[in-house]
Amino acid sequence: MKKSHLHNIKNSGFKTPDGYFDAFDERLLKKLNVKKEMASISDSGFKVPDNYFETFDDKLQARLKNENSSTKVIKLNPWRKVAYLSGVAASIALLLTFLLNSKGQLTINQIETASIENYLIDQNLNAYDIASFLNEEDLIVDNFVSSSLTEESLENYLINNTSIEDLIIGK
């Protein structure tokens, strides 16, 4: 609501039930009388036996002694035994894993090239990170230049990996 229209409001928004102020005096006096009657009552209606608080400590101590003697304590397994057993189980599982995988040695030639490329992309490696894994023998120029391309392999590559539009436009 805009501030300029605030002076036009005729209703406050609060409403009282019909006949609220007609019987208000009677209801107020009834409540005041009830409060006076409640104040005149000195007894709450609850009674404590004689000497209850003086003998309470003795009764409580006697009851606690009886309960402690009848309770059986069940000793739980200490955590050291559990840790020892879980360590043995983990070592057996590790031993079985090595024994089962030693039958078929995985070599770099068995891994797909796409898997290696995906791994390198996921690791966010840059050229310096990859170069740190190579030694001088891997970086000899002859290793890169010695591969020769035949016209047939070049033609197959262009047919499979390019479109006519790419060849015409000449990116």
N, C-alpha and C positions, 0 to 999 in steps of 0.2 A: 504494500500500500504506500502510496506517495505521501510525503509529509504535508503537502499542500491540502490534502483532503482530510486531515485529522480533525479539523474544527467542525466537520460536517457529521461526525458520529454522534448519534442521539442515544444509543443504547450502550450500557457498560459491558454487557455480555454475561452478567451474573443474574441468576434467577433464584427465587426462594419458593418453596412449596406454598400452595394455597392455604391460608389460615395459619401460617407459621407464627406470626406475631400476635395473633388473637389468644392462643393458649400458651404463649411463651412463659408468662409469669407463673402460671400454675406448675408447669413442668420444672421450672427453676427451683421453686419452693419445695417440691417433692424431692428433688435431688439433694438439696441442702438438709432436709429433715433426715434423709437416709444417712448422710455423712455424720450428722450429730449422733444418731443412734449407733453408728459404727464406732464413733469415738468414745461413747460411754461404755462399751464392752471392754473390760479389762482382761478377761481371760481369752486366750486364743483357741481353746478347745483341745489343745494337745497337752498331755501330761507326761512328765519324765518320772520314772520310779525313784523312790528315795535312795540317796547315796549312789546313784547310777554313775556319775562322773568320777566319784572317788574310787570306785571298784572297777572301772572300765579297763585300766591298764593291766591289772592282775588277770582279769578274765581273758583279755586279748593274748597275753603272753602264754597262758595255759593252753589256749586253743591253738596257737602257732606251734607249740612244742608237740602237741598231738598230731598235727598235720605233717610236720617235718619227719617224724619217725615212721610214718606209714607210706611216704612217697618213695617210689623206686626211681632211681636215676638210670637212664639208658644212655650208655656212652656211644657217641657217634664215631664213625671212622675218622681218624685225623686226616687232615688235608695232605699230609706228606705221603701217606699210602696211596691216596688217589692220584697225586702228582706222579708218583713212581710208576703206578700201573698205566697211566695214560702215556708216559714217556716210553715205556716198553711197547705199548700198542702202536705208537707213532713210528718207532724205529722198525718194527716188524712190517708195517705198511710201506715204509720207505724202502726197505730191503726188497720186498716183493715187487715194488714198482721198478726198481733197477734191474732185477732179474728178468722180469717179463719184457722189458724194453731192450735188453741187451741182445736179444735174438736177432732183431732186424735193425741194424745200424742205419740211421738216417744220414744221408749225405746231402751236400749242397746241390747235387745234380738231381736229386729226387724232389726237391722243393720247386713248386711252380714259380715261374718268373713273376707272375701277377701277384702271388702272395708276398714275395720279397718287395715288390714295388709298393703294395698297399702298406706293408709294415714301415717302409721308409717314409711314406707320406704321412702316416699316423704319428710317427715319432717327431715330426717337424725338424728334421735334420737339415742343416744348411751345407754348403760346399766345404766349409772348413771342418765340420764334424766328420764328413765322409773322408776327407783328405787325411785326417788323423789316423784312419784305419789302414791307409795304403802306405807301402814302403817304396823305395826308389825303383826297385825292379818292376813294380806294377805300373809305374808312370813313364816307362820308356816310350818314346815317340813311335818306334817301329811297331809296337803292339797295336797302335791305333791306325797307322797308315797301311800296314801290310794286308789288310783285308781288301780283296778286289771284288768289284761288282761286275757281274755279267749283264749283258743287255736284257737277257731273259728275266733275271731276278729284278732288275730295275723296272721293267715293263709290268711284271706281276705286282710289284709294290704300288705303282701308279694306278693300275686298274683297281686294285682292292682298297686303296686308302684315299683316293681323290675322286672328285667329280669333274665332269666336263667344264662346268662353270669355273672351277678353281684353276683349271689349266688355261682357259681362255682369258680370264681376268688377270692371272699371274700375280697372285698375292705378293 
